[in-house]
Amino acid sequence: MFVDLRSDTVTKPSAGMREAMARAEVGDDVYGEDPTVIELEQYAAELMGKEAGLFNPSGTMSNLVAFLTLTYPGDAVILAEQAHTIHYEVGGITRIANILPLTVPGILGKISEEDILVRYNSATDIHRAPTTLVSIENTVNRGGGACYDYEEVSRIGRVCRQLGMKLHCDGARIFNAAIACNIEAKYLAEPCDLINFCLSKGLGAPAGSVLCGPKELIQRARKFRKLLGGGMRQAGVLAAAGLYALKHHIDDLHKDHERAILFRRTLEEKGWIFPLPSPTNILFVHVKNAHSFAQTLREKNILINSVHEKYIRVVFHRDITDSQFEYVLETFTKLN
Ligand SMILES: Cc1ncc(COP(=O)(O)O)c(C=O)c1O
């Protein structure tokens, strides 16, 4: 049995979640007839302070649907170099949405209003693709789980509105950000036209993301989801897992953050180096050789991902038991 610290995506449905899935009332969701999907979309929208929600099979599709909804082919989008949508979503942003990504270095994968002003292209400029969208990520996966707080998202939202641009948030882990910022998630979503969040990461559902925003944008998004093949039929079985996660698992996320703090403190006392702040459940740890370190850990039944030749990534999540956590601490401590 491995202790799997590669990602919070490895979490499996809890017993209560499986029961909710088994009990779910279902219908054909492409006809808009699945009551559980409808309930999930409404509940998710309420949590995000938006009018409507759209249940998507994955975070990747949710982001792509958002790009298609908020732009026209040939537009440009401003986003951080470290964005998940740039690194890990198979280039759908260019290949399918046909928009030009204009990246900024940012700090910890976060961009500022100054970055936006520098990258902004006016629609009247004859030479340039018009920047019609800004996309941020909260929390930032490749930024060690860094988060934008309310002030930061509000400032970005203000600049976008002033310049007539839309704002999308890839909030795959927005509830982790909300916990770290001690604020309800809907306030972090407030300045965004659309926000996507994932049910299948730290919340433990087997699949699914919800894209939330105003009714007319979600209606447009629903058509793009169908275009991409994401219209699901009796999806209520999955939506039931998502609803269960939202009602029962959000409050548990803080434990993952507490473990991250304890893990970091314990190892720092032993001289380990953490190159980035780690306000949520994702930590980058400096090692001499990430590949061989990952191999050594595997031999001790611990799985981690290396993210650079000298950094590994450790992600805490709800499926790590107390005794597994103790084992992880003990093993790392012995390895230095
Ligand atoms: C920040 C972020 N956005 C989007 C995604 C994509 O989600 P999915 O794996 O459901 O496509 C991930 C997945 O890890 C992620 O970390």
The ligand as a Tripos MOL2 file, in Angstrom:
@<TRIPOS>MOLECULE
LIG
   16    16     1     0     0
SMALL
NO_CHARGES

@<TRIPOS>ATOM
      1 C1         -4.9480   24.3940  -11.2950 C.3       1 LIG1
      2 C2         -5.5620   23.2990  -12.1150 C.ar      1 LIG1
      3 N1         -6.4100   23.6070  -13.0810 N.ar      1 LIG1
      4 C3         -6.9940   22.6820  -13.8420 C.ar      1 LIG1
      5 C4         -6.7270   21.3460  -13.6460 C.ar      1 LIG1
      6 C5         -7.3340   20.3300  -14.5890 C.3       1 LIG1
      7 O1         -8.2550   19.5140  -13.9670 O.3       1 LIG1
      8 P1         -8.5740   18.0550  -14.5940 P.3       1 LIG1
      9 O2         -7.4490   17.1750  -14.2010 O.co2     1 LIG1
     10 O3         -9.8900   17.7140  -13.9440 O.co2     1 LIG1
     11 O4         -8.7030   18.2280  -16.0640 O.co2     1 LIG1
     12 C6         -5.8310   20.9640  -12.6490 C.ar      1 LIG1
     13 C7         -5.5120   19.5270  -12.4320 C.2       1 LIG1
     14 O5         -4.6760   19.1490  -11.6530 O.2       1 LIG1
     15 C8         -5.2280   21.9610  -11.8590 C.ar      1 LIG1
     16 O6         -4.3470   21.6620  -10.8890 O.3       1 LIG1
@<TRIPOS>BOND
     1     1     2 1
     2     2     3 ar
     3     2    15 ar
     4     3     4 ar
     5     4     5 ar
     6     5     6 1
     7     5    12 ar
     8     6     7 1
     9     7     8 1
    10     8     9 2
    11     8    10 1
    12     8    11 1
    13    12    13 1
    14    12    15 ar
    15    13    14 2
    16    15    16 1
@<TRIPOS>SUBSTRUCTURE
     1 LIG1         1 GROUP 0 **** ****
